[in-house]
Amino acid sequence: MCEPRHFDVAYAINPWMDPTGTVDRSLAQAQWTALVDAYRAHGHTVETIAPVPGLPDMVFAANSALVVAGRMLGARFHAPQRQPESGAYRTWYKDAGYQVHEPTEVCEGEGDLVPVRGLVLAGTGFRTTRAAHEEVRRHFGLPVVTLPLIDPRFYHLDTALFALDDGPEGNIAYYPGAFSAEARATLAELFPDALLATREDALAFGLNSVSDGRHVFVAPQATGLVGRLAERGYVPVPVDLSEIHKAGGGIKCCTQELRP
C-alpha cells in the first residue's frame, strides 16, 4: 500500500476525476490509515511503499502489478500521468526480492487482473489491452478469461468485480451492467452462484472490495451489497474511502495483494 501523502485530483483520466474540485488530503490520509488499521486488526500484514511527489495516483497500489504464487508481472500504464509510477514500484519489488517481469503491452496490474479459482479474470476496453492478456497467460501459466468492459465509469475490472474467495470453489461478486453481452454470458457460465450487485452499489465502489474469504473490506455506502454479503455468511468490514473515491478508486485500488 502507498499512503496518499501527495494525493490529489490534478487531471482527469476517468469519469470520476474533476480537477476543478477540492481534495481534503488530511481526510484521505485518515481514511487510508483506517483501512491499514482494519487489515492489521484482522490479522493481515501490510507492507508500504514511500509515495513520490508529483504522482498523486500512486496511492492506487493495486495497479502496480499482479503477484500470484510469488511470481510478479509489473505494470505499463495507459495514461502518461501515471507512467512514472512504474519505476518507483519496480524498485520496491526488486528490493523486496521479486524477479520483476515487465509487460510489453499496456497492463494495469490488479486493476484489470483478478485471480480466482485457478483462473485470471482479465478486463479490457479502457486500460489493459487484450494483447496483455496473452502475456499474463504465458507468464503465470494460468488460463486467462477476457472480459470486455463497456461502461467508462467502470474503467477497470476491479471497479466492477472482486473475488469473494479462492480455491476450487472460488466465487465472485460483480455488476453485470459493466460488461459486454459476451462477458456477461461467460461470467454466468463460470460463476452461476455469483453475487450480483446493483448499479447503485457498484457506483458506491462496493465492488472495489477486498475479501480474505471471510471478511470483506467494503465501502459502507454500498448498503445493499453489505447486506447481501452478510446473508451469504461473509463478515462485512465497512471502511469509508469517500475522499479517495474522487479519483475513481477505493479499497481494492489501494491494495496490492502479495500472494506467496
Secondary structure in CASP SS format (residue, H / E / C, confidence):
PFRMAT SS
TARGET T0000
AUTHOR 0000-0000-0000
METHOD secondary structure of the structure
MODEL  1
M C 1.00
C E 1.00
E C 1.00
P C 1.00
R C 1.00
H C 1.00
F C 1.00
D C 1.00
V C 1.00
A C 1.00
Y C 1.00
A C 1.00
I C 1.00
N C 1.00
P C 1.00
W C 1.00
M C 1.00
D C 1.00
P C 1.00
T C 1.00
G C 1.00
T C 1.00
V C 1.00
D C 1.00
R H 1.00
S H 1.00
L H 1.00
A H 1.00
Q H 1.00
A H 1.00
Q H 1.00
W H 1.00
T H 1.00
A H 1.00
L H 1.00
V H 1.00
D H 1.00
A H 1.00
Y H 1.00
R H 1.00
A H 1.00
H C 1.00
G C 1.00
H C 1.00
T C 1.00
V C 1.00
E C 1.00
T C 1.00
I E 1.00
A C 1.00
P C 1.00
V C 1.00
P C 1.00
G C 1.00
L C 1.00
P H 1.00
D H 1.00
M H 1.00
V H 1.00
F C 1.00
A H 1.00
A H 1.00
N H 1.00
S H 1.00
A E 1.00
L E 1.00
V E 1.00
V E 1.00
A C 1.00
G C 1.00
R E 1.00
M E 1.00
L E 1.00
G E 1.00
A C 1.00
R E 1.00
F C 1.00
H C 1.00
A C 1.00
P C 1.00
Q C 1.00
R C 1.00
Q C 1.00
P C 1.00
E H 1.00
S H 1.00
G H 1.00
A H 1.00
Y H 1.00
R H 1.00
T H 1.00
W H 1.00
Y H 1.00
K H 1.00
D H 1.00
A C 1.00
G C 1.00
Y C 1.00
Q C 1.00
V E 1.00
H E 1.00
E C 1.00
P C 1.00
T C 1.00
E C 1.00
V C 1.00
C E 1.00
E C 1.00
G H 1.00
E H 1.00
G H 1.00
D C 1.00
L E 1.00
V E 1.00
P E 1.00
V E 1.00
R C 1.00
G C 1.00
L E 1.00
V E 1.00
L E 1.00
A E 1.00
G E 1.00
T E 1.00
G C 1.00
F C 1.00
R C 1.00
T C 1.00
T C 1.00
R H 1.00
A H 1.00
A H 1.00
H H 1.00
E H 1.00
E H 1.00
V H 1.00
R H 1.00
R H 1.00
H H 1.00
F H 1.00
G C 1.00
L C 1.00
P C 1.00
V E 1.00
V E 1.00
T E 1.00
L E 1.00
P E 1.00
L E 1.00
I C 1.00
D C 1.00
P H 1.00
R H 1.00
F H 1.00
Y C 1.00
H C 1.00
L H 1.00
D H 1.00
T H 1.00
A C 1.00
L E 1.00
F E 1.00
A E 1.00
L E 1.00
D E 1.00
D C 1.00
G C 1.00
P C 1.00
E C 1.00
G C 1.00
N E 1.00
I E 1.00
A E 1.00
Y E 1.00
Y C 1.00
P H 1.00
G H 1.00
A H 1.00
F E 1.00
S C 1.00
A H 1.00
E H 1.00
A H 1.00
R H 1.00
A H 1.00
T H 1.00
L H 1.00
A H 1.00
E H 1.00
L H 1.00
F C 1.00
P C 1.00
D C 1.00
A C 1.00
L E 1.00
L E 1.00
A C 1.00
T C 1.00
R H 1.00
E H 1.00
D H 1.00
A H 1.00
L H 1.00
A C 1.00
F C 1.00
G C 1.00
L C 1.00
N C 1.00
S C 1.00
V E 1.00
S E 1.00
D C 1.00
G C 1.00
R C 1.00
H E 1.00
V E 1.00
F E 1.00
V E 1.00
A C 1.00
P C 1.00
Q C 1.00
A C 1.00
T H 1.00
G H 1.00
L H 1.00
V H 1.00
G H 1.00
R H 1.00
L H 1.00
A H 1.00
E H 1.00
R C 1.00
G C 1.00
Y C 1.00
V E 1.00
P E 1.00
V E 1.00
P E 1.00
V C 1.00
D C 1.00
L C 1.00
S H 1.00
E H 1.00
I H 1.00
H H 1.00
K C 1.00
A C 1.00
G C 1.00
G C 1.00
G C 1.00
I C 1.00
K C 1.00
C C 1.00
C C 1.00
T C 1.00
Q C 1.00
E C 1.00
L C 1.00
R C 1.00
P C 1.00
END
